[in-house]
């Protein structure tokens, strides 16, 4: 279920490539499906003007591939899939993200130093 949190846009921009690749680790998906999964996860509504340029960059960098497939009852859709290089990149980035979030969480959990007040 979607959570109506509002995160700073720079946080979302930073984590969006990793988020998209994480969604694609289980198979193919098209743009609207990806944005729906992001929204359902609680990260908000990602507009096409943000998502599609990102998908293009990931494709140009060889991290995902794209293929048009005919629609069953409408226009065709472009489906995206994680490449082998993308899987390797995702694993490395996921490990780095875990270290980063653990480090920042530890910093934020430190008690306030009142000696400088």
MMTF fields as JSON, N, C-alpha, C and O atoms, coordinates in Angstrom:
{
  "mmtfVersion": "1.0.0",
  "mmtfProducer": "UNKNOWN",
  "numBonds": 467,
  "numAtoms": 468,
  "numGroups": 117,
  "numChains": 1,
  "numModels": 1,
  "chainsPerModel": [1],
  "groupsPerChain": [117],
  "chainIdList": ["A"],
  "bondAtomList": [4, 2, 8, 6, 12, 10, 16, 14, 20, 18, 24, 22, 28, 26, 32, 30, 36, 34, 40, 38, 44, 42, 48, 46, 52, 50, 56, 54, 60, 58, 64, 62, 68, 66, 72, 70, 76, 74, 80, 78, 84, 82, 88, 86, 92, 90, 96, 94, 100, 98, 104, 102, 108, 106, 112, 110, 116, 114, 120, 118, 124, 122, 128, 126, 132, 130, 136, 134, 140, 138, 144, 142, 148, 146, 152, 150, 156, 154, 160, 158, 164, 162, 168, 166, 172, 170, 176, 174, 180, 178, 184, 182, 188, 186, 192, 190, 196, 194, 200, 198, 204, 202, 208, 206, 212, 210, 216, 214, 220, 218, 224, 222, 228, 226, 232, 230, 236, 234, 240, 238, 244, 242, 248, 246, 252, 250, 256, 254, 260, 258, 264, 262, 268, 266, 272, 270, 276, 274, 280, 278, 284, 282, 288, 286, 292, 290, 296, 294, 300, 298, 304, 302, 308, 306, 312, 310, 316, 314, 320, 318, 324, 322, 328, 326, 332, 330, 336, 334, 340, 338, 344, 342, 348, 346, 352, 350, 356, 354, 360, 358, 364, 362, 368, 366, 372, 370, 376, 374, 380, 378, 384, 382, 388, 386, 392, 390, 396, 394, 400, 398, 404, 402, 408, 406, 412, 410, 416, 414, 420, 418, 424, 422, 428, 426, 432, 430, 436, 434, 440, 438, 444, 442, 448, 446, 452, 450, 456, 454, 460, 458, 464, 462],
  "bondOrderList": [1, 1, 1, 1, 1, 1, 1, 1, 1, 1, 1, 1, 1, 1, 1, 1, 1, 1, 1, 1, 1, 1, 1, 1, 1, 1, 1, 1, 1, 1, 1, 1, 1, 1, 1, 1, 1, 1, 1, 1, 1, 1, 1, 1, 1, 1, 1, 1, 1, 1, 1, 1, 1, 1, 1, 1, 1, 1, 1, 1, 1, 1, 1, 1, 1, 1, 1, 1, 1, 1, 1, 1, 1, 1, 1, 1, 1, 1, 1, 1, 1, 1, 1, 1, 1, 1, 1, 1, 1, 1, 1, 1, 1, 1, 1, 1, 1, 1, 1, 1, 1, 1, 1, 1, 1, 1, 1, 1, 1, 1, 1, 1, 1, 1, 1, 1],
  "groupList": [{"groupName": "UNK", "atomNameList": ["N", "CA", "C", "O"], "elementList": ["N", "C", "C", "O"], "formalChargeList": [0, 0, 0, 0], "bondAtomList": [1, 0, 2, 1, 3, 2], "bondOrderList": [1, 1, 2], "singleLetterCode": "X", "chemCompType": "L-PEPTIDE LINKING"}],
  "groupTypeList": [0, 0, 0, 0, 0, 0, 0, 0, 0, 0, 0, 0, 0, 0, 0, 0, 0, 0, 0, 0, 0, 0, 0, 0, 0, 0, 0, 0, 0, 0, 0, 0, 0, 0, 0, 0, 0, 0, 0, 0, 0, 0, 0, 0, 0, 0, 0, 0, 0, 0, 0, 0, 0, 0, 0, 0, 0, 0, 0, 0, 0, 0, 0, 0, 0, 0, 0, 0, 0, 0, 0, 0, 0, 0, 0, 0, 0, 0, 0, 0, 0, 0, 0, 0, 0, 0, 0, 0, 0, 0, 0, 0, 0, 0, 0, 0, 0, 0, 0, 0, 0, 0, 0, 0, 0, 0, 0, 0, 0, 0, 0, 0, 0, 0, 0, 0, 0],
  "groupIdList": [1, 2, 3, 4, 5, 6, 7, 8, 9, 10, 11, 12, 13, 14, 15, 16, 17, 18, 19, 20, 21, 22, 23, 24, 25, 26, 27, 28, 29, 30, 31, 32, 33, 34, 35, 36, 37, 38, 39, 40, 41, 42, 43, 44, 45, 46, 47, 48, 49, 50, 51, 52, 53, 54, 55, 56, 57, 58, 59, 60, 61, 62, 63, 64, 65, 66, 67, 68, 69, 70, 71, 72, 73, 74, 75, 76, 77, 78, 79, 80, 81, 82, 83, 84, 85, 86, 87, 88, 89, 90, 91, 92, 93, 94, 95, 96, 97, 98, 99, 100, 101, 102, 103, 104, 105, 106, 107, 108, 109, 110, 111, 112, 113, 114, 115, 116, 117],
  "secStructList": [7, 7, 7, 7, 7, 7, 7, 7, 2, 2, 2, 2, 2, 2, 2, 2, 2, 2, 2, 2, 2, 2, 2, 2, 6, 6, 1, 7, 3, 3, 2, 2, 2, 2, 2, 2, 2, 2, 2, 2, 6, 6, 1, 7, 7, 7, 7, 2, 2, 2, 2, 2, 2, 2, 2, 2, 2, 2, 2, 2, 6, 6, 1, 3, 3, 3, 3, 3, 3, 7, 7, 1, 1, 1, 1, 7, 3, 3, 3, 3, 3, 3, 7, 2, 2, 2, 2, 2, 2, 2, 2, 2, 2, 2, 2, 2, 2, 2, 2, 2, 2, 2, 2, 2, 2, 2, 2, 2, 2, 1, 7, 7, 7, 7, 6, 6, 7],
  "xCoordList": [0.838, 0.0, 0.882, 1.911, 0.489, 1.271, 1.26, 0.232, 2.397, 2.552, 2.704, 3.496, 1.972, 1.963, 3.042, 2.792, 4.23, 5.353, 5.81, 5.58, 6.455, 7.04, 8.526, 8.915, 9.345, 10.785, 11.367, 10.81, 12.465, 13.123, 13.482, 13.927, 13.282, 13.502, 14.943, 15.179, 15.909, 17.303, 17.582, 18.439, 16.877, 17.023, 16.51, 17.152, 15.345, 14.747, 15.604, 15.798, 16.118, 16.985, 18.208, 18.665, 18.738, 19.942, 19.68, 20.533, 18.524, 18.248, 17.436, 17.294, 16.913, 16.041, 16.706, 16.071, 17.936, 18.532, 18.632, 18.327, 19.055, 19.16, 17.774, 17.612, 16.794, 15.421, 14.884, 14.297, 15.084, 14.6, 15.285, 14.629, 16.589, 17.298, 16.858, 16.799, 16.552, 16.054, 14.708, 14.457, 13.872, 12.579, 12.806, 12.111, 13.767, 14.013, 14.801, 14.964, 15.285, 16.062, 15.224, 15.773, 13.911, 13.034, 12.448, 11.664, 12.812, 12.299, 12.006, 12.429, 11.29, 11.009, 9.825, 8.956, 9.829, 8.729, 8.739, 9.782, 7.597, 7.506, 7.423, 7.206, 7.595, 7.713, 6.598, 6.868, 5.354, 4.243, 4.245, 3.961, 4.562, 4.637, 5.728, 5.529, 6.863, 7.961, 7.521, 7.735, 6.909, 6.482, 5.419, 5.394, 4.541, 3.524, 4.176, 3.774, 5.168, 5.861, 6.599, 6.648, 7.162, 7.848, 6.842, 7.1, 5.702, 4.66, 4.122, 3.931, 3.88, 3.372, 4.363, 3.958, 5.647, 6.684, 6.712, 7.322, 6.053, 5.995, 6.948, 7.154, 7.538, 8.485, 7.845, 8.543, 6.552, 5.869, 5.622, 5.945, 5.046, 4.653, 5.791, 6.064, 6.447, 7.551, 6.974, 6.409, 7.115, 6.558, 7.414, 8.602, 6.764, 7.453, 8.639, 9.631, 8.551, 9.64, 10.888, 11.973, 10.741, 11.872, 12.288, 13.476, 11.304, 11.587, 12.178, 13.182, 11.582, 12.026, 13.437, 14.189, 13.824, 15.236, 16.192, 17.27, 15.804, 16.627, 16.757, 17.854, 15.645, 15.687, 16.606, 17.348, 16.552, 17.44, 18.905, 19.741, 19.228, 20.621, 21.081, 22.191, 20.231, 20.591, 20.824, 21.723, 20.004, 20.163, 21.454, 22.203, 21.723, 22.959, 24.199, 25.234, 24.1, 25.225, 25.325, 26.204, 24.43, 24.489, 23.99, 24.23, 23.3, 22.819, 21.454, 21.102, 20.686, 19.401, 19.316, 20.037, 18.429, 18.145, 16.651, 15.873, 16.271, 14.863, 14.419, 15.198, 13.156, 12.594, 11.115, 10.366, 10.716, 9.301, 8.544, 9.013, 7.375, 6.505, 5.118, 4.649, 4.462, 3.121, 2.139, 2.235, 1.194, 0.168, -0.923, -1.187, -1.551, -2.629, -3.904, -4.62, -4.181, -5.41, -5.161, -6.085, -3.941, -3.6, -2.221, -1.713, -1.626, -0.299, 0.762, 0.576, 1.866, 2.98, 3.605, 3.368, 4.399, 5.086, 6.562, 6.957, 7.355, 8.788, 9.065, 8.836, 9.557, 9.871, 11.367, 12.193, 11.686, 13.068, 13.486, 12.684, 14.777, 15.313, 16.727, 17.481, 17.075, 18.413, 19.387, 19.106, 20.521, 21.562, 22.464, 22.354, 23.344, 24.315, 25.182, 25.467, 25.592, 26.379, 25.554, 26.079, 24.277, 23.381, 23.238, 23.186, 23.174, 23.084, 24.339, 24.251, 25.492, 26.753, 26.779, 27.147, 26.385, 26.347, 25.353, 25.642, 24.197, 23.169, 23.685, 23.486, 24.338, 24.878, 25.882, 25.831, 26.789, 27.807, 27.174, 27.514, 26.262, 25.617, 24.724, 24.63, 24.073, 23.233, 24.088, 23.69, 25.257, 26.175, 26.658, 26.719, 27.0, 27.44, 26.304, 26.532, 25.091, 23.936, 23.724, 23.429, 23.872, 23.704, 24.739, 24.411, 25.964, 27.022, 26.706, 26.83, 26.307, 25.981, 24.84, 24.94, 23.758, 22.607, 22.931, 22.473, 23.719, 24.128, 24.996, 24.824, 25.918, 26.813, 26.046, 26.266, 25.157, 24.389, 23.43, 23.234, 22.838, 21.941, 22.693, 22.179, 23.915, 24.726, 25.069, 25.036, 25.391, 25.702, 24.482, 24.588, 23.336, 22.113, 21.651, 20.958, 22.026, 21.61, 22.49, 22.16, 23.609, 24.49, 23.774, 23.052, 23.987, 23.341, 23.905, 25.051, 23.088, 23.477, 24.587, 24.505, 25.626, 26.739, 26.332, 26.226, 26.108, 25.657, 26.821, 26.598, 28.059, 29.203, 29.468, 30.09, 29.002, 29.229, 28.064, 28.105, 27.057, 25.858, 26.058, 25.142],
  "yCoordList": [-1.178, 0.0, 1.239, 1.275, 2.231, 3.452, 4.216, 4.314, 4.745, 5.568, 6.995, 7.249, 7.917, 9.287, 10.165, 11.334, 9.623, 10.414, 11.345, 11.103, 12.403, 13.324, 13.439, 13.996, 12.912, 12.957, 14.08, 14.41, 14.669, 15.692, 15.118, 13.976, 15.917, 15.437, 14.999, 14.06, 15.653, 15.252, 13.86, 13.149, 13.455, 12.099, 11.098, 10.083, 11.394, 10.484, 10.379, 9.285, 11.512, 11.486, 10.614, 9.907, 10.665, 9.894, 8.396, 7.617, 7.985, 6.554, 5.965, 4.745, 6.79, 6.302, 5.308, 4.308, 5.516, 4.506, 3.132, 2.112, 3.111, 1.854, 1.233, 0.017, 2.065, 1.592, 0.94, -0.141, 1.589, 1.051, -0.277, -1.235, -0.342, -1.588, -2.683, -3.854, -2.311, -3.281, -3.865, -5.061, -3.028, -3.497, -4.469, -5.479, -4.168, -4.992, -6.27, -7.104, -6.441, -7.648, -8.912, -9.999, -8.791, -9.96, -10.21, -11.142, -9.399, -9.619, -8.314, -7.246, -8.403, -7.231, -6.439, -6.973, -5.147, -4.262, -3.077, -2.73, -2.471, -1.272, -0.053, -0.189, 1.118, 2.339, 2.576, 2.846, 2.482, 2.742, 1.731, 2.083, 0.493, -0.547, -0.204, -0.355, 0.251, 0.636, 1.778, 1.726, 2.81, 3.953, 3.539, 4.059, 2.608, 2.116, 1.365, 1.529, 0.551, -0.188, 0.762, 0.524, 1.818, 2.816, 3.505, 3.69, 3.877, 4.522, 3.573, 3.97, 2.327, 1.333, 1.101, 0.836, 1.199, 1.02, 2.183, 2.078, 3.291, 4.427, 5.555, 6.451, 5.525, 6.574, 7.72, 8.648, 7.675, 8.775, 8.514, 7.453, 9.506, 9.435, 9.96, 11.16, 9.076, 9.459, 9.715, 8.814, 10.918, 11.324, 10.786, 10.506, 10.655, 10.17, 11.027, 10.515, 12.332, 13.247, 13.005, 13.466, 12.29, 11.89, 10.463, 10.17, 9.576, 8.153, 7.814, 7.105, 8.3, 7.874, 8.352, 7.588, 9.576, 9.928, 9.046, 8.7, 8.683, 7.787, 6.421, 5.866, 5.881, 4.591, 4.672, 3.733, 5.79, 5.99, 5.999, 5.408, 6.669, 6.694, 5.304, 4.889, 4.586, 3.227, 2.329, 1.489, 2.52, 1.727, 2.104, 1.224, 3.4, 3.84, 3.353, 3.094, 3.228, 2.751, 1.229, 0.681, 0.547, -0.908, -1.642, -2.841, -0.937, -1.553, -2.202, -3.128, -1.71, -2.314, -2.394, -1.697, -3.248, -3.315, -3.062, -3.202, -2.692, -2.383, -3.102, -3.298, -3.487, -4.16, -3.792, -3.855, -3.407, -3.114, -4.427, -5.358, -4.487, -5.654, -5.162, -4.153, -5.872, -5.439, -5.526, -6.407, -4.589, -4.599, -5.609, -5.891, -6.149, -7.115, -6.434, -6.961, -5.263, -4.567, -3.08, -2.276, -2.714, -1.311, -1.185, -2.112, -0.017, 0.199, -0.675, -1.18, -0.841, -1.608, -0.899, 0.286, -1.637, -1.089, -1.441, -2.476, -0.55, -0.783, -1.414, -0.801, -2.636, -3.374, -3.283, -3.367, -3.113, -2.968, -4.193, -4.809, -4.533, -5.721, -5.406, -4.72, -5.9, -5.733, -6.602, -7.772, -6.039, -6.8, -7.479, -7.218, -8.34, -8.975, -7.904, -7.976, -6.92, -5.814, -5.039, -4.592, -4.886, -4.212, -4.968, -4.358, -6.293, -7.112, -6.941, -6.803, -6.952, -6.766, -5.385, -5.241, -4.377, -3.0, -2.883, -2.235, -3.502, -3.472, -4.09, -3.527, -5.229, -5.882, -4.975, -4.82, -4.381, -3.51, -2.267, -1.877, -1.656, -0.445, -0.722, 0.112, -1.873, -2.239, -2.403, -1.986, -3.006, -3.148, -1.78, -1.525, -0.9, 0.446, 1.215, 1.938, 1.057, 1.744, 1.285, 2.1, -0.006, -0.532, 0.07, 0.428, 0.181, 0.792, 2.27, 2.762, 2.957, 4.388, 4.632, 5.501, 3.871, 4.085, 3.696, 4.348, 2.638, 2.237, 3.336, 3.678, 3.88, 4.925, 6.188, 6.758, 6.617, 7.831, 7.595, 8.488, 6.427, 6.124, 6.165, 6.664, 5.637, 5.671, 7.112, 7.475, 7.91, 9.317, 10.038, 10.775, 9.829, 10.51, 10.049, 10.788, 8.836, 8.292, 8.77, 8.553, 9.421, 9.898, 10.976, 11.808, 10.947, 11.978, 13.359, 13.506, 14.34, 15.721, 16.116, 15.859, 16.745, 17.228, 18.589, 19.556, 18.668, 19.919, 20.767, 21.852, 20.289, 21.041, 22.299, 23.236, 22.339, 23.5, 24.469, 25.485, 24.198, 25.036, 26.298, 27.115],
  "zCoordList": [0.0, 0.0, 0.0, 0.674, -0.738, -0.839, 0.478, 1.147, 0.83, 2.015, 1.518, 0.611, 2.085, 1.572, 2.187, 2.482, 2.384, 2.868, 1.764, 0.579, 2.178, 1.212, 1.523, 2.55, 0.634, 0.82, -0.028, -1.076, 0.4, -0.428, -1.797, -1.911, -2.811, -4.183, -4.417, -5.178, -3.786, -4.006, -3.438, -3.963, -2.377, -1.856, -2.879, -3.149, -3.445, -4.425, -5.679, -6.21, -6.157, -7.343, -7.095, -7.994, -5.875, -5.56, -5.55, -5.976, -5.074, -4.895, -6.058, -6.142, -6.937, -8.004, -8.955, -9.289, -9.409, -10.289, -9.62, -10.239, -8.375, -7.639, -7.438, -7.533, -7.163, -6.969, -8.243, -8.19, -9.373, -10.655, -10.954, -11.363, -10.756, -11.027, -10.063, -10.437, -8.837, -7.859, -8.317, -8.166, -8.863, -9.387, -10.54, -10.648, -11.392, -12.582, -12.283, -13.173, -11.073, -10.758, -10.871, -11.048, -10.772, -10.842, -12.225, -12.403, -13.195, -14.543, -15.248, -14.804, -16.332, -17.155, -16.598, -15.908, -16.925, -16.552, -17.515, -18.07, -17.706, -18.537, -17.617, -16.413, -18.183, -17.395, -16.395, -15.225, -16.83, -15.916, -14.768, -13.623, -15.076, -14.04, -13.021, -11.816, -13.505, -12.608, -11.703, -10.492, -12.278, -11.453, -10.442, -9.326, -10.817, -9.885, -8.727, -7.575, -9.024, -7.965, -7.016, -5.81, -7.557, -6.725, -5.8, -4.61, -6.361, -5.558, -4.492, -3.343, -4.868, -3.919, -2.777, -1.645, -3.072, -2.048, -1.057, 0.007, -1.403, -0.493, -0.819, 0.0, -2.018, -2.397, -3.169, -3.578, -3.373, -4.034, -5.506, -6.04, -6.134, -7.537, -8.406, -8.415, -9.127, -10.013, -11.397, -12.017, -11.869, -13.162, -14.312, -14.157, -15.469, -16.662, -17.053, -17.571, -16.81, -17.146, -16.312, -16.665, -15.22, -14.389, -14.713, -14.847, -14.839, -15.006, -16.375, -16.447, -17.452, -18.782, -19.139, -19.744, -18.791, -19.02, -18.212, -18.695, -16.989, -16.181, -16.851, -16.924, -17.338, -18.036, -19.255, -19.545, -19.96, -21.113, -20.709, -21.393, -19.593, -19.113, -18.698, -19.03, -17.973, -17.564, -18.78, -18.782, -19.807, -21.034, -21.753, -22.178, -21.896, -22.559, -21.809, -22.424, -20.492, -19.683, -19.645, -18.98, -20.351, -20.446, -19.208, -19.061, -18.316, -17.086, -17.257, -16.527, -18.226, -18.577, -20.089, -20.803, -20.569, -22.002, -22.169, -21.226, -23.377, -23.642, -24.906, -25.838, -24.914, -26.079, -26.187, -25.212, -27.403, -27.652, -27.801, -28.455, -27.19, -27.324, -27.7, -27.173, -28.609, -29.013, -27.847, -26.993, -27.835, -26.798, -27.124, -28.293, -26.097, -26.306, -26.781, -27.633, -26.226, -26.629, -26.804, -26.681, -27.084, -27.255, -27.871, -28.502, -27.674, -28.264, -27.608, -26.5, -28.305, -27.768, -26.585, -26.352, -25.85, -24.684, -24.761, -25.298, -24.209, -24.122, -22.764, -21.722, -22.792, -21.57, -21.292, -22.2, -20.036, -19.596, -18.8, -18.098, -18.931, -18.269, -17.795, -18.484, -16.638, -16.097, -16.89, -17.148, -17.274, -17.974, -16.939, -15.741, -17.408, -16.501, -15.834, -14.639, -16.619, -16.073, -15.048, -14.029, -15.321, -14.39, -13.082, -12.014, -13.156, -11.936, -11.071, -9.851, -11.716, -10.989, -10.339, -9.173, -11.106, -10.601, -9.448, -8.442, -9.59, -8.549, -7.252, -6.176, -7.347, -6.148, -5.433, -4.212, -6.2, -5.605, -4.988, -3.871, -5.713, -5.218, -4.012, -3.112, -3.981, -2.838, -1.59, -0.503, -1.744, -0.6, -0.121, 1.081, -1.068, -0.694, -0.016, 0.954, -0.526, 0.058, 1.504, 2.378, 1.753, 3.109, 4.055, 5.187, 3.606, 4.425, 4.667, 5.789, 3.627, 3.728, 4.71, 5.576, 4.579, 5.461, 6.903, 7.842, 7.078, 8.43, 9.05, 10.22, 8.275, 8.766, 9.142, 10.21, 8.274, 8.584, 9.744, 10.568, 9.822, 10.95, 12.271, 13.272, 12.268, 13.495, 13.877, 15.053, 12.893, 13.153, 13.715, 14.695, 13.099, 13.529, 14.903, 15.603, 15.298, 16.585, 17.74, 18.906, 17.415, 18.474, 19.284, 18.734, 20.606, 21.438, 21.133, 20.707, 21.357, 21.111, 22.072, 23.273, 21.532, 22.363, 22.909, 22.155, 24.195, 24.821, 25.334, 25.872, 25.178, 25.691, 24.871, 25.371, 23.606, 22.749, 22.773, 22.079, 23.525, 23.523, 24.304, 24.401]
}
